[in-house]
Amino acid sequence: MKMWLNAQGITYRDLALQMDQSVGTICKKVNRQMRWQETDLVWLFENYGLSSDFVIGNTKEHCEEVA
């Protein structure tokens, strides 16, 4: 998620404003210190087309990094 935001030129502040959340909350969610909520996942899909698996890091690439 962090790499995707960077590639899109979207800052935590930008995303926080769009999602009506604090910058700190977005930072914690992106850095896996806080869980994304279902409403966040729906919003990210509706606005950016991101799957919940992508957002929370359940991708094949992520699984291979952990293994």
Summary of the structure (lengths in Angstrom):
residues: 67
radius of gyration: 11.6
end to end distance: 19.2
largest distance: 35.5
contacts: 139
relative contact order: 0.13
helix: 69%
strand: 0%
